[in-house]
Each structure stands twice: as C-alpha cells, then as structure tokens.
C-alpha cells in the first residue's frame, strides 16, 4: 500500500501562484509514475501533469507553460508549481501514484484550489 498526503491548496487571485506538495509513504518502491489530477464541480477527474521515476513529464494542454511538476526522490515528494492561475483552474487537485506492474493507482485525499477573478 501507498499513502499520499497533499498540501498547498488554497485561495488565490487570478494571475497568482500556488505550489502543491504530495508526500508518499509505504510501498513506494513499486511506484513508477506520479501525477496530479483535478476535478471541477460537474466535471470528470482529469490528468493535469505526471512525472516518471526517470523525470519524464507530461502535461494537460492548458497547463503547459504555466504548471511545472517535479519530484524530490530523497523526500518521496512530488510538487506541482502553478503560475498564472486562472479561474478555470479552480478544482480539487488529487495526487496519484501508479504501480503499473501491480496494476494499482493510489490517490491522495485531495486539496482545494480556488482562483478568484
């Protein structure tokens, strides 16, 4: 099992920045990809950004150029730096960890990000 604890959400004005953190613990040796998803009211949960153990990143189109995902392997922590935030970025953001061999995806509890106009 893998446990994920997120932090860093909050309320920010449009154009502002936030940094989300996700600390992983447990059987993290099996985790190959970590990512951030978000879920806005009435919408499905979508991938925002992901990063592999090799540091390969992938971004949702609207996040490119504004968001940066990174990881600190020594701290077993993944970050999502979000700049130039827009009201449409308002959502609950979830950290996820994937174990492709075991076929498992683990989720954090979610952190609310609200961007006011």
ABEGO torsion letter per residue (X at the ends): XBBBBBBGBEBBBBGBBBBBBBBBBEBAAABABBBBBBBBBGBBBBBABBBBAAGBBBBBAAABGABBBBBBAAAGBBBBBBBGBBAAABBBBBBBBBBAAAGBBBBBAEBBBBBBX
